[in-house]
Amino acid sequence: MKNSDTLIQLHLGLGSFHRAHQAMYMQNLHDIGETQWEIAAGNIRSDMQAVVEILKSQNNEYMLETVSPAGEHKYQLIQSIKHIVDWEKDMKGITEIAANENTKIISFTVTEAGYYLDGDFKLDDSYKDLQSDLAGNAPCTIYGTMTQLLRARMASHGEPVTLLNCDNVRSNGEKFKNALLEYIERIGDTDLLEWVKTHTSSPNSMVDRITPRPTPDIIERVFAATDRKDEAALMGESFTQWVIEDDFIAGRPSWELVDVEMVEDVEPYEEAKIRVLNATHSCIAWAGTLRGYQYIHQGTNDPEVRQLAFDYVTNDVIPCLTSAESPSPIDLEKYRDTVLERFSNPNILDTNQRVVMDAYSKIPSFILPTIQDAIKAGRSIDSVAVLPALFLAFLVREQKGEINFEYEDAMMSAENAQRIVSSDDIVQAFADDKLLFGDLAGNPTLLEALIKAYARVNAFIEKS
């Protein structure tokens, strides 16, 4: 913290996405002379300490490479993360920054699996990390962490702070705030509970930029282009978007000056992003893997894979998101085509392995709402049913050891996966899974559509 005039956005997590997205927007502000705000950052888990060490050895600076679908490469030096904190089990360093009166925003990325919510969006006690935090152990969830940070802030000076979520979960600010309040209520801290209700805001937001995991060749390209040896270099696509509900209780950077969309209602943007982009991403990753491809662009440029994604959006998503009575503010056909163009970029080398992970969180969040809306409206679900059917075909092969990478899924138990794939009727067992389909589990319309879709997927695989 340089001086009393500097305002701080504390970000929890130094992953690639934050460094290629939110840190870039702050850098863009600095580049036009808006330097009042800066970022401080640290991790709440120990698994990224190597990245922290590299960044600190480079004065917290790194190069960001952006690549367009046409293959144009650009390089930007990111210097907006001014203070990096080492991981500590007691989170002393992060807590001190959170309690600093100049810290006005605490931002973070939870992702679907990190909310620990049940079907009613209440805390789900079945998760061991959540059980540990509720028992008073060293925090390992965002709720335990944030409770410690806000408790210190309340005790220090009590100034308000905005809690800004930066992930792809719909209504992320609202869901996080409600879950945080439930957590604090359950641990019995009534003073903190009342303070959080009145001294924090939690805007909903939508973020978008494809950021593959960094590979050694990025470091080589950066060195060739900039003569800078940068072990923390990373790459993202040229497209980037950030839409935020303008609800900041303690002020914010002038993000609108660098193309952040500050809006009253994020919902239309996040629904389009989640259903058109995120679900399509998973569709292509599952289908591409089943076809033997390694990268997203390979599947997207396969006409049959691309058609599956195109039909899903055109036939089932767009009718859910726009109508004559309630038109979408987004040109959904154009957005669909832009998404497919982005995914076809051969320069990104985004792996199917990265995108297929966590299907047990993604199907309920990204895909199930379209199934629910279409069934409610009496429309066909034939195109959208292909997506979970692709995952089922993937799961069957993964459980047999036929997938050539390790599948990661924080919500899927090995027992549940085995129960499905060893069933006498695999599709029926899959359709009955409440973790995936909620109240629609066992629904005859869903089952009928999945039976047809699974047969279609298997025919698709046989042609590979």
C-alpha positions as semicolon CSV with decimal commas, in nm:
position;residue;x (nm);y (nm);z (nm)
1;M;0,000;0,000;0,000
2;K;0,188;0,302;-0,126
3;N;0,004;0,597;0,019
4;S;-0,320;0,707;0,177
5;D;-0,464;0,817;-0,158
6;T;-0,433;0,473;-0,320
7;L;-0,754;0,268;-0,329
8;I;-0,726;-0,110;-0,326
9;Q;-0,907;-0,395;-0,496
10;L;-0,804;-0,706;-0,304
11;H;-0,837;-1,013;-0,524
12;L;-0,840;-1,364;-0,378
13;G;-0,661;-1,586;-0,628
14;L;-0,377;-1,535;-0,873
15;G;-0,496;-1,775;-1,140
16;S;-0,459;-1,719;-1,513
17;F;-0,810;-1,586;-1,562
18;H;-0,777;-1,304;-1,309
19;R;-0,440;-1,205;-1,448
20;A;-0,570;-1,206;-1,808
21;H;-0,902;-1,038;-1,730
22;Q;-0,958;-0,819;-1,424
23;A;-0,588;-0,728;-1,388
24;M;-0,582;-0,635;-1,757
25;Y;-0,879;-0,399;-1,717
26;M;-0,705;-0,229;-1,425
27;Q;-0,390;-0,202;-1,635
28;N;-0,592;-0,044;-1,915
29;L;-0,707;0,219;-1,667
30;H;-0,349;0,284;-1,560
31;D;-0,248;0,315;-1,926
32;I;-0,488;0,607;-1,975
33;G;-0,371;0,780;-1,659
34;E;-0,637;0,653;-1,415
35;T;-0,402;0,530;-1,141
36;Q;-0,591;0,589;-0,816
37;W;-0,687;0,220;-0,791
38;E;-0,455;-0,080;-0,787
39;I;-0,477;-0,452;-0,713
40;A;-0,343;-0,647;-0,418
41;A;-0,371;-1,025;-0,446
42;G;-0,305;-1,350;-0,268
43;N;-0,423;-1,710;-0,269
44;I;-0,637;-1,877;-0,007
45;R;-0,492;-2,218;-0,098
46;S;-0,130;-2,329;-0,108
47;D;-0,128;-2,484;-0,455
48;M;-0,019;-2,171;-0,644
49;Q;0,273;-2,058;-0,431
50;A;0,514;-2,130;-0,719
51;V;0,332;-1,872;-0,932
52;V;0,347;-1,625;-0,643
53;E;0,723;-1,672;-0,615
54;I;0,774;-1,618;-0,987
55;L;0,561;-1,304;-0,989
56;K;0,739;-1,160;-0,686
57;S;1,077;-1,224;-0,850
58;Q;0,951;-1,021;-1,148
59;N;0,835;-0,721;-0,940
60;N;0,476;-0,852;-0,976
61;E;0,485;-0,789;-1,352
62;Y;0,413;-1,023;-1,642
63;M;0,337;-1,019;-2,013
64;L;-0,010;-1,093;-2,148
65;E;-0,025;-1,225;-2,503
66;T;-0,356;-1,190;-2,687
67;V;-0,432;-1,378;-3,007
68;S;-0,711;-1,301;-3,254
69;P;-0,888;-1,563;-3,470
70;A;-0,686;-1,423;-3,763
71;G;-0,363;-1,503;-3,579
72;E;-0,266;-1,149;-3,482
73;H;-0,050;-1,149;-3,166
74;K;-0,031;-0,853;-2,928
75;Y;0,167;-0,814;-2,607
76;Q;0,087;-0,605;-2,300
77;L;0,291;-0,562;-1,983
78;I;0,062;-0,599;-1,681
79;Q;0,177;-0,399;-1,377
80;S;-0,157;-0,340;-1,203
81;I;-0,104;-0,603;-0,931
82;K;0,106;-0,389;-0,701
83;H;0,111;-0,609;-0,391
84;I;0,125;-0,990;-0,374
85;V;0,086;-1,181;-0,049
86;D;0,242;-1,519;0,021
87;W;0,007;-1,799;0,113
88;E;-0,020;-1,846;0,489
89;K;-0,240;-2,094;0,669
90;D;-0,368;-1,821;0,901
91;M;-0,407;-1,578;0,606
92;K;-0,248;-1,301;0,810
93;G;-0,127;-1,100;0,510
94;I;-0,458;-1,113;0,321
95;T;-0,648;-1,031;0,638
96;E;-0,437;-0,721;0,697
97;I;-0,511;-0,593;0,348
98;A;-0,882;-0,670;0,383
99;A;-0,889;-0,469;0,705
100;N;-0,706;-0,175;0,545
101;E;-0,939;0,124;0,526
102;N;-0,824;0,195;0,168
103;T;-0,941;-0,148;0,053
104;K;-1,281;-0,079;-0,102
105;I;-1,336;-0,397;-0,304
106;I;-1,267;-0,762;-0,223
107;S;-1,298;-0,962;-0,543
108;F;-1,276;-1,337;-0,595
109;T;-1,362;-1,623;-0,829
110;V;-1,559;-1,910;-0,675
111;T;-1,660;-2,120;-0,982
112;E;-1,955;-2,360;-0,973
113;A;-1,803;-2,621;-0,743
114;G;-1,688;-2,369;-0,480
115;Y;-2,031;-2,254;-0,364
116;Y;-2,118;-2,579;-0,182
117;L;-2,491;-2,524;-0,238
118;D;-2,776;-2,769;-0,262
119;G;-3,067;-2,754;-0,507
120;D;-3,234;-2,483;-0,301
121;F;-2,915;-2,271;-0,296
122;K;-2,856;-2,341;0,071
123;L;-2,523;-2,455;0,213
124;D;-2,480;-2,828;0,164
125;D;-2,325;-2,988;0,474
126;S;-2,213;-3,297;0,284
127;Y;-1,890;-3,126;0,171
128;K;-1,590;-3,189;0,394
129;D;-1,432;-2,847;0,337
130;L;-1,753;-2,677;0,443
131;Q;-1,786;-2,906;0,745
132;S;-1,431;-2,814;0,846
133;D;-1,496;-2,441;0,822
134;L;-1,823;-2,464;1,014
135;A;-1,635;-2,653;1,286
136;G;-1,402;-2,358;1,330
137;N;-1,089;-2,495;1,164
138;A;-0,852;-2,289;0,946
139;P;-1,064;-2,164;0,655
140;C;-1,060;-2,360;0,331
141;T;-1,382;-2,229;0,167
142;I;-1,464;-1,882;0,044
143;Y;-1,716;-1,847;0,329
144;G;-1,470;-1,920;0,607
145;T;-1,213;-1,699;0,439
146;M;-1,447;-1,406;0,386
147;T;-1,577;-1,434;0,742
148;Q;-1,224;-1,396;0,875
149;L;-1,152;-1,099;0,647
150;L;-1,475;-0,916;0,725
151;R;-1,452;-0,985;1,096
152;A;-1,110;-0,816;1,098
153;R;-1,241;-0,524;0,895
154;M;-1,538;-0,472;1,124
155;A;-1,312;-0,478;1,430
156;S;-1,058;-0,240;1,275
157;H;-1,273;0,048;1,152
158;G;-1,603;-0,085;1,019
159;E;-1,590;0,088;0,681
160;P;-1,810;-0,063;0,405
161;V;-1,664;-0,285;0,133
162;T;-1,792;-0,436;-0,192
163;L;-1,766;-0,813;-0,240
164;L;-1,722;-0,863;-0,614
165;N;-1,761;-1,210;-0,760
166;C;-1,587;-1,278;-1,094
167;D;-1,713;-1,614;-1,222
168;N;-1,970;-1,768;-1,455
169;V;-2,239;-1,862;-1,204
170;R;-2,567;-1,685;-1,274
171;S;-2,667;-1,429;-1,010
172;N;-2,325;-1,489;-0,857
173;G;-2,325;-1,187;-0,628
174;E;-2,670;-1,263;-0,492
175;K;-2,598;-1,633;-0,441
176;F;-2,268;-1,565;-0,270
177;K;-2,411;-1,300;-0,038
178;N;-2,703;-1,520;0,068
179;A;-2,474;-1,817;0,132
180;L;-2,226;-1,601;0,323
181;L;-2,503;-1,469;0,548
182;E;-2,625;-1,823;0,609
183;Y;-2,271;-1,931;0,697
184;I;-2,221;-1,645;0,944
185;E;-2,561;-1,712;1,099
186;R;-2,477;-2,080;1,143
187;I;-2,151;-2,007;1,324
188;G;-2,345;-1,776;1,557
189;D;-2,164;-1,446;1,494
190;T;-2,464;-1,217;1,524
191;D;-2,262;-0,893;1,532
192;L;-2,084;-0,977;1,207
193;L;-2,409;-1,092;1,050
194;E;-2,575;-0,754;1,105
195;W;-2,261;-0,568;0,994
196;V;-2,233;-0,764;0,668
197;K;-2,599;-0,697;0,590
198;T;-2,553;-0,321;0,615
199;H;-2,188;-0,263;0,524
200;T;-2,133;-0,478;0,214
201;S;-2,273;-0,499;-0,138
202;S;-2,237;-0,794;-0,374
203;P;-2,294;-0,699;-0,738
204;N;-2,382;-0,964;-0,989
205;S;-2,132;-0,985;-1,274
206;M;-2,053;-1,172;-1,594
207;V;-1,698;-1,237;-1,715
208;D;-1,574;-1,375;-2,046
209;R;-1,235;-1,449;-2,196
210;I;-1,085;-1,781;-2,300
211;T;-0,760;-1,819;-2,108
212;P;-0,585;-2,153;-2,158
213;R;-0,346;-2,288;-1,899
214;P;-0,001;-2,140;-1,971
215;T;0,243;-2,363;-2,155
216;P;0,619;-2,328;-2,212
217;D;0,573;-2,214;-2,572
218;I;0,397;-1,897;-2,448
219;I;0,714;-1,805;-2,260
220;E;0,915;-1,867;-2,579
221;R;0,684;-1,651;-2,795
222;V;0,689;-1,368;-2,544
223;F;1,069;-1,378;-2,536
224;A;1,090;-1,379;-2,917
225;A;0,848;-1,086;-2,948
226;T;0,957;-0,871;-2,652
227;D;1,305;-0,992;-2,553
228;R;1,160;-1,041;-2,206
229;K;1,220;-1,371;-2,025
230;D;0,892;-1,407;-1,839
231;E;0,813;-1,724;-1,646
232;A;0,468;-1,587;-1,556
233;A;0,362;-1,499;-1,910
234;L;0,015;-1,609;-2,016
235;M;-0,213;-1,595;-2,314
236;G;-0,578;-1,520;-2,382
237;E;-0,799;-1,472;-2,684
238;S;-0,846;-1,118;-2,815
239;F;-1,215;-1,118;-2,720
240;T;-1,289;-1,006;-2,365
241;Q;-1,604;-0,893;-2,185
242;W;-1,698;-0,786;-1,833
243;V;-2,052;-0,688;-1,739
244;I;-2,111;-0,569;-1,381
245;E;-2,418;-0,459;-1,189
246;D;-2,334;-0,105;-1,077
247;D;-2,384;-0,162;-0,705
248;F;-2,063;-0,062;-0,525
249;I;-2,107;0,045;-0,164
250;A;-1,760;0,200;-0,127
251;G;-1,676;0,330;-0,473
252;R;-1,512;0,165;-0,772
253;P;-1,262;0,224;-1,052
254;S;-1,390;0,404;-1,363
255;W;-1,409;0,075;-1,549
256;E;-1,656;0,212;-1,801
257;L;-1,362;0,408;-1,951
258;V;-1,200;0,079;-2,059
259;D;-1,508;-0,095;-2,203
260;V;-1,645;-0,266;-1,893
261;E;-2,025;-0,265;-1,921
262;M;-2,174;-0,118;-1,604
263;V;-2,546;-0,206;-1,608
264;E;-2,853;-0,213;-1,387
265;D;-2,935;-0,577;-1,466
266;V;-2,677;-0,841;-1,560
267;E;-2,926;-1,124;-1,610
268;P;-2,976;-1,107;-1,991
269;Y;-2,601;-1,098;-2,046
270;E;-2,522;-1,380;-1,807
271;E;-2,800;-1,603;-1,939
272;A;-2,669;-1,559;-2,292
273;K;-2,312;-1,621;-2,179
274;I;-2,395;-1,928;-1,971
275;R;-2,632;-2,096;-2,213
276;V;-2,478;-1,996;-2,547
277;L;-2,108;-1,981;-2,467
278;N;-2,043;-2,196;-2,160
279;A;-2,276;-2,481;-2,253
280;T;-2,155;-2,477;-2,614
281;H;-1,796;-2,491;-2,489
282;S;-1,876;-2,809;-2,294
283;C;-2,067;-2,954;-2,590
284;I;-1,768;-2,911;-2,819
285;A;-1,523;-3,041;-2,558
286;W;-1,724;-3,359;-2,493
287;A;-1,791;-3,421;-2,863
288;G;-1,435;-3,336;-2,962
289;T;-1,289;-3,571;-2,702
290;L;-1,516;-3,850;-2,823
291;R;-1,391;-3,783;-3,176
292;G;-1,031;-3,809;-3,059
293;Y;-0,942;-3,440;-3,070
294;Q;-0,718;-3,269;-2,815
295;Y;-0,816;-2,905;-2,868
296;I;-1,139;-2,705;-2,877
297;H;-1,069;-2,554;-3,220
298;Q;-1,038;-2,901;-3,372
299;G;-1,386;-2,997;-3,261
300;T;-1,534;-2,661;-3,358
301;N;-1,392;-2,696;-3,710
302;D;-1,538;-3,047;-3,744
303;P;-1,865;-2,983;-3,937
304;E;-2,063;-3,244;-3,743
305;V;-1,948;-3,123;-3,401
306;R;-2,010;-2,763;-3,500
307;Q;-2,361;-2,854;-3,620
308;L;-2,445;-3,012;-3,284
309;A;-2,351;-2,687;-3,110
310;F;-2,525;-2,469;-3,369
311;D;-2,849;-2,669;-3,346
312;Y;-2,844;-2,661;-2,966
313;V;-2,830;-2,283;-2,957
314;T;-3,059;-2,219;-3,253
315;N;-3,334;-2,470;-3,180
316;D;-3,350;-2,464;-2,801
317;V;-3,159;-2,175;-2,640
318;I;-3,265;-1,878;-2,849
319;P;-3,640;-1,951;-2,810
320;C;-3,584;-1,955;-2,432
321;L;-3,402;-1,622;-2,420
322;T;-3,600;-1,399;-2,652
323;S;-3,961;-1,354;-2,762
324;A;-4,186;-1,088;-2,912
325;E;-4,317;-1,012;-2,563
326;S;-3,972;-1,005;-2,399
327;P;-3,698;-0,940;-2,655
328;S;-3,336;-0,993;-2,555
329;P;-3,107;-0,686;-2,560
330;I;-2,852;-0,912;-2,733
331;D;-2,848;-1,022;-3,097
332;L;-2,841;-1,390;-3,008
333;E;-2,782;-1,521;-3,360
334;K;-2,481;-1,290;-3,397
335;Y;-2,362;-1,389;-3,050
336;R;-2,389;-1,759;-3,141
337;D;-2,180;-1,705;-3,454
338;T;-1,922;-1,499;-3,263
339;V;-1,888;-1,776;-3,003
340;L;-1,829;-2,041;-3,270
341;E;-1,575;-1,816;-3,443
342;R;-1,390;-1,771;-3,113
343;F;-1,387;-2,144;-3,044
344;S;-1,251;-2,214;-3,393
345;N;-0,938;-2,004;-3,327
346;P;-0,643;-2,242;-3,391
347;N;-0,401;-2,010;-3,211
348;I;-0,558;-2,051;-2,866
349;L;-0,489;-2,425;-2,824
350;D;-0,747;-2,454;-2,547
351;T;-0,763;-2,819;-2,443
352;N;-1,070;-3,036;-2,419
353;Q;-0,928;-3,164;-2,091
354;R;-0,961;-2,818;-1,935
355;V;-1,315;-2,760;-2,060
356;V;-1,471;-3,101;-1,992
357;M;-1,398;-3,085;-1,618
358;D;-1,670;-3,043;-1,354
359;A;-1,966;-3,159;-1,564
360;Y;-2,160;-3,233;-1,245
361;S;-2,160;-2,861;-1,178
362;K;-2,192;-2,747;-1,539
363;I;-2,490;-2,956;-1,649
364;P;-2,720;-2,824;-1,372
365;S;-2,597;-2,468;-1,420
366;F;-2,538;-2,435;-1,794
367;I;-2,772;-2,686;-1,957
368;L;-3,058;-2,785;-1,726
369;P;-3,228;-2,439;-1,733
370;T;-3,282;-2,467;-2,110
371;I;-3,427;-2,817;-2,067
372;Q;-3,659;-2,688;-1,794
373;D;-3,774;-2,385;-1,994
374;A;-3,837;-2,586;-2,310
375;I;-4,036;-2,857;-2,130
376;K;-4,241;-2,593;-1,950
377;A;-4,321;-2,425;-2,282
378;G;-4,405;-2,756;-2,450
379;R;-4,118;-2,731;-2,698
380;S;-3,886;-3,008;-2,817
381;I;-3,567;-3,070;-2,619
382;D;-3,407;-3,291;-2,882
383;S;-3,114;-3,058;-2,954
384;V;-3,030;-2,968;-2,595
385;A;-3,059;-3,332;-2,483
386;V;-2,758;-3,411;-2,701
387;L;-2,532;-3,222;-2,458
388;P;-2,590;-3,438;-2,147
389;A;-2,594;-3,741;-2,376
390;L;-2,245;-3,646;-2,494
391;F;-2,131;-3,630;-2,134
392;L;-2,287;-3,970;-2,062
393;A;-2,095;-4,121;-2,353
394;F;-1,782;-3,950;-2,225
395;L;-1,846;-4,079;-1,871
396;V;-1,890;-4,437;-1,988
397;R;-1,556;-4,426;-2,166
398;E;-1,386;-4,241;-1,881
399;Q;-1,494;-4,505;-1,632
400;K;-1,355;-4,775;-1,863
401;G;-1,020;-4,595;-1,879
402;E;-1,064;-4,508;-2,246
403;I;-1,007;-4,132;-2,209
404;N;-0,641;-4,037;-2,246
405;F;-0,638;-3,775;-1,972
406;E;-0,744;-3,753;-1,609
407;Y;-1,097;-3,620;-1,565
408;E;-1,150;-3,380;-1,273
409;D;-1,492;-3,326;-1,116
410;A;-1,528;-3,185;-0,766
411;M;-1,898;-3,275;-0,744
412;M;-1,902;-3,625;-0,893
413;S;-1,834;-3,915;-0,664
414;A;-1,669;-4,226;-0,803
415;E;-1,950;-4,434;-0,654
416;N;-2,217;-4,237;-0,837
417;A;-2,034;-4,260;-1,167
418;Q;-1,991;-4,635;-1,128
419;R;-2,356;-4,678;-1,033
420;I;-2,461;-4,516;-1,361
421;V;-2,224;-4,688;-1,601
422;S;-2,273;-5,034;-1,446
423;S;-2,652;-5,010;-1,452
424;D;-2,857;-5,243;-1,670
425;D;-3,014;-4,929;-1,821
426;I;-2,745;-4,662;-1,835
427;V;-2,966;-4,387;-1,977
428;Q;-3,239;-4,448;-1,719
429;A;-2,984;-4,437;-1,434
430;F;-2,838;-4,118;-1,579
431;A;-3,178;-3,953;-1,620
432;D;-3,263;-4,041;-1,259
433;D;-2,958;-3,857;-1,121
434;K;-3,085;-3,572;-0,903
435;L;-2,740;-3,411;-0,881
436;L;-2,756;-3,355;-1,256
437;F;-3,125;-3,301;-1,324
438;G;-3,279;-3,187;-0,997
439;D;-3,658;-3,198;-0,999
440;L;-3,655;-3,327;-1,357
441;A;-3,475;-3,648;-1,254
442;G;-3,690;-3,934;-1,382
443;N;-3,907;-3,703;-1,592
444;P;-4,048;-3,913;-1,883
445;T;-4,001;-3,630;-2,139
446;L;-3,638;-3,593;-2,036
447;L;-3,582;-3,971;-2,044
448;E;-3,735;-4,007;-2,390
449;A;-3,519;-3,724;-2,526
450;L;-3,204;-3,866;-2,364
451;I;-3,269;-4,212;-2,510
452;K;-3,288;-4,063;-2,861
453;A;-2,993;-3,833;-2,801
454;Y;-2,773;-4,112;-2,663
455;A;-2,842;-4,326;-2,968
456;R;-2,756;-4,029;-3,187
457;V;-2,432;-3,967;-2,997
458;N;-2,325;-4,330;-3,026
459;A;-2,387;-4,319;-3,403
460;F;-2,181;-4,000;-3,413
461;I;-1,895;-4,172;-3,230
462;E;-1,906;-4,478;-3,457
463;K;-1,848;-4,252;-3,759
464;S;-1,525;-4,119;-3,604
